[in-house]
Amino acid sequence: MDTTQKQFLTAKARQLRDDVIETIGRFGSGHIGGAMSVMDALTVIYYAKANVDPKNPKKADRDRVIMSKGHAGPAMYAVLADLGYFPKEWLQTLNRNGTNLPSHCDMNKTPGIDMTAGSLGQGLSCAVGMALAAKMDKNPATIYCFIGDGESQEGQIWEASMFAGSHKLDNLIVLLDYNKMQLDGPVAEINDLAPVEDKWKAFNFYVQSIDGHDIEAISNAIDNAKSQHERANMIVLNTVKGKGASFAEAAANCHSMSISEEMWRKETKRY
């Protein structure tokens, strides 16, 4: 990755984080923690890796990006609006009556969303099905799927991973947002995932563990995943919940929180 691209992606991730903060702030509350922690990886995928076209959002050979941890919908919306899938003005309708942007991703409402999510674990199963279908159709699409560490306590995650590993779905790239916090506390105190890398290796995945906020490391990990053709892929993103929002990073738990106008304007410097 050259310096110019790295600087662009870093600045873009910052802008998109500010869009998320403002979007949730204007509503007054929302799932900010997990939306902020995945933003660097989302930025690399959408602005440097994925074969997608906002002008032709349903093209058959497009890559798919599934947000299985559906409460990170605001992160997806910020990206999709910025790319032109829908007007940026929609962001101000988040979670309101009649909106096309519900709190959790909904493929029936939002252009650019490839799978409805919210019932934890189901998004990965859908992504696995898409990857298998692409293989059968000789479709070159790559299927990206974000999952959460709290979500990984769902049995459906491991059923899906068993199938993907058994069928060597190398066109599937699963990204674990390993921020180590879930709705009701630290993951390690509720149902510990560690050693998470060993678990995915046991399911025959090609596993990489990286700093989930390092733009270049994310880019390299995706390139590595695409260059191997024997196993499904897991990229463990070691992240900070609420990354980029000082009030969220400082909170005991920022899974979902209230945000005042003063808070979001001060953080984004949008007055």
C-alpha positions in Angstrom: 0.0 0.0 0.0 1.5 3.4 -1.0 1.5 6.4 1.3 -1.2 8.2 -0.7 -3.7 5.4 -0.5 -3.0 4.9 3.2 -3.5 8.6 3.9 -6.8 8.6 1.9 -8.2 5.5 3.7 -7.2 6.8 7.1 -8.9 10.2 6.5 -11.9 8.4 5.0 -12.3 6.2 8.1 -12.2 9.3 10.3 -14.8 11.1 8.2 -17.1 8.0 8.3 -16.7 7.7 12.0 -17.8 11.4 12.3 -20.8 10.5 10.1 -21.7 7.7 12.5 -21.4 9.9 15.6 -23.6 12.6 14.0 -26.1 10.1 12.7 -26.6 8.4 16.1 -26.2 11.7 18.0 -29.0 13.3 16.0 -31.3 10.4 17.0 -30.1 10.6 20.6 -28.9 7.1 21.2 -27.8 3.9 19.5 -25.3 1.2 19.0 -22.2 3.3 18.6 -19.5 1.0 20.1 -19.5 -1.8 17.6 -20.1 0.6 14.7 -17.0 2.5 15.5 -14.8 -0.6 16.0 -15.4 -2.0 12.5 -15.0 1.2 10.6 -11.3 0.8 9.6 -12.0 -2.7 8.1 -15.1 -1.5 6.4 -13.3 1.4 4.8 -10.5 -0.8 3.4 -13.0 -3.2 2.0 -15.3 -0.7 0.3 -12.7 1.8 -0.8 -9.8 -0.4 -1.8 -10.9 -4.1 -2.2 -14.5 -4.8 -2.9 -15.9 -5.2 -6.4 -19.1 -3.1 -5.9 -20.8 -0.5 -8.0 -23.3 1.9 -6.5 -24.8 2.6 -10.0 -25.4 -1.2 -10.4 -25.9 -2.4 -6.9 -27.4 -5.8 -7.9 -24.8 -6.9 -10.5 -24.4 -10.6 -10.3 -20.6 -10.7 -9.8 -20.5 -8.1 -7.1 -18.7 -8.9 -3.8 -21.1 -9.1 -0.8 -20.5 -7.5 2.5 -22.6 -9.0 5.3 -22.9 -7.3 8.7 -23.9 -10.3 10.8 -23.6 -8.2 13.9 -26.5 -6.2 12.6 -26.4 -3.6 15.3 -23.4 -2.0 13.5 -25.9 -0.9 10.8 -24.9 2.8 11.3 -21.4 2.0 10.1 -22.7 0.4 6.9 -25.1 3.3 6.3 -22.3 5.9 6.6 -20.3 4.0 4.0 -23.1 3.3 1.6 -24.3 6.9 1.8 -20.8 8.2 1.1 -20.5 5.9 -1.9 -23.8 7.1 -3.3 -26.1 4.1 -2.8 -28.6 6.6 -1.3 -28.8 10.3 -0.4 -26.7 11.3 2.6 -29.8 13.1 4.0 -31.2 9.6 4.8 -28.7 9.4 7.6 -30.7 11.9 9.6 -33.7 9.5 9.5 -31.9 6.7 11.4 -34.3 4.5 13.4 -37.2 6.9 12.9 -40.7 6.0 11.8 -40.8 5.2 8.1 -37.0 5.2 7.7 -35.0 3.2 5.2 -32.3 3.0 7.8 -33.4 0.9 10.8 -31.1 0.3 13.7 -30.2 -3.2 12.4 -29.4 -3.9 8.7 -32.4 -4.7 6.5 -32.0 -5.7 2.9 -35.6 -4.9 2.1 -35.2 -1.3 3.2 -31.7 -0.2 2.4 -29.9 -0.1 -1.0 -26.6 -1.8 -0.8 -27.4 -4.1 2.1 -27.2 -7.7 0.9 -28.6 -9.5 4.0 -30.9 -8.6 6.9 -29.3 -9.1 10.3 -30.1 -8.7 13.9 -30.8 -12.3 15.0 -27.2 -13.0 16.0 -25.5 -15.8 14.1 -27.7 -15.9 11.1 -25.7 -13.5 9.0 -22.7 -15.8 8.9 -24.9 -18.8 7.8 -26.2 -16.6 4.9 -22.7 -15.6 4.0 -21.6 -19.2 3.9 -24.6 -20.0 1.6 -23.7 -17.2 -0.7 -20.1 -18.4 -0.9 -21.2 -21.9 -1.7 -23.6 -20.6 -4.4 -20.8 -18.5 -5.9 -18.6 -21.6 -6.1 -21.4 -23.6 -7.8 -22.1 -20.8 -10.3 -18.4 -20.1 -11.0 -19.1 -16.6 -9.8 -15.9 -14.7 -8.9 -17.5 -12.8 -6.0 -15.8 -12.6 -2.6 -18.1 -12.8 0.4 -17.1 -10.7 3.4 -18.9 -11.2 6.7 -18.4 -9.3 9.9 -19.2 -11.1 13.1 -19.0 -10.0 16.8 -17.3 -11.6 19.7 -20.5 -11.6 21.8 -22.3 -13.0 18.7 -19.8 -15.8 18.6 -21.4 -17.3 21.7 -24.3 -18.3 19.4 -24.1 -22.0 18.3 -25.1 -21.0 14.8 -21.7 -19.3 14.3 -20.0 -22.6 14.8 -22.4 -24.6 12.7 -21.7 -22.3 9.8 -18.0 -22.3 10.4 -17.9 -26.1 10.4 -19.7 -26.2 7.0 -17.5 -23.4 5.5 -14.3 -25.2 6.7 -15.5 -28.6 5.5 -16.2 -27.2 2.0 -13.0 -25.1 1.7 -14.9 -21.9 0.9 -11.9 -19.8 0.1 -14.1 -17.1 -1.3 -15.4 -16.4 2.2 -13.6 -13.9 4.4 -15.0 -13.7 7.9 -13.9 -10.7 10.0 -14.3 -11.0 13.8 -14.7 -7.7 15.6 -12.8 -8.8 18.7 -13.3 -5.7 20.8 -13.8 -8.0 23.9 -16.9 -6.2 25.2 -20.6 -7.2 24.7 -23.9 -5.8 25.8 -23.7 -6.9 29.4 -19.9 -6.8 30.1 -16.5 -8.2 29.1 -16.7 -11.2 26.8 -14.1 -13.0 28.9 -16.3 -12.8 32.0 -19.5 -14.0 30.3 -18.4 -16.7 27.9 -14.7 -16.5 27.0 -13.7 -17.0 23.4 -10.0 -17.4 24.0 -8.1 -18.9 22.4 -10.1 -17.7 19.5 -7.5 -18.2 16.8 -7.2 -21.9 17.7 -10.9 -22.4 17.6 -11.1 -21.2 14.0 -8.0 -23.1 13.0 -9.7 -26.3 14.3 -12.6 -25.6 11.8 -10.0 -25.6 9.0 -9.9 -21.8 8.5 -6.9 -19.8 7.4 -6.6 -17.5 10.4 -4.8 -14.2 10.7 -4.9 -12.0 13.8 -4.2 -8.3 13.3 -4.6 -4.8 14.8 -8.1 -4.1 13.5 -7.4 -0.3 13.4 -4.2 -0.6 11.3 -5.2 0.2 7.7 -2.2 -1.4 6.1 -2.4 -4.6 8.2 -6.1 -4.9 7.2 -5.3 -4.5 3.5 -2.4 -7.0 3.7 -4.6 -9.6 5.6 -7.3 -9.4 2.9 -4.7 -9.8 0.2 -3.3 -12.8 2.0 -6.7 -14.3 2.3 -7.4 -13.9 -1.4 -4.1 -15.4 -2.4 -4.6 -18.8 -0.6 -7.0 -21.3 -2.1 -7.3 -24.1 0.4 -9.4 -22.9 3.2 -12.1 -20.4 4.3 -10.7 -17.3 5.9 -10.9 -15.7 9.3 -9.3 -12.3 10.1 -9.4 -11.6 13.8 -9.6 -7.8 14.1 -8.3 -6.8 17.6 -10.3 -3.6 18.1 -11.3 -1.1 20.7 -15.1 -0.7 21.2 -16.1 2.8 20.4 -12.8 3.6 18.6 -12.6 7.2 17.5 -15.3 8.5 19.8 -13.6 9.6 23.0 -16.8 9.6 25.1 -17.5 6.0 23.9 -14.0 4.7 24.5 -14.0 6.2 28.0 -17.4 4.6 28.9 -17.6 1.5 31.0 -19.7 -0.1 28.2 -20.6 1.7 25.0 -22.5 -1.1 23.3 -25.5 1.2 23.1 -25.6 4.7 24.7 -27.2 8.0 24.8 -25.4 10.8 22.9 -26.3 14.5 23.5 -26.0 17.2 20.8 -23.1 18.7 22.8 -21.3 15.4 22.8 -21.5 14.7 19.1 -20.8 18.3 18.0 -17.7 18.5 20.2 -16.4 15.1 19.0 -16.9 15.8 15.3 -16.3 19.5 15.4 -19.4 20.0 13.3 -21.0 23.1 14.6 
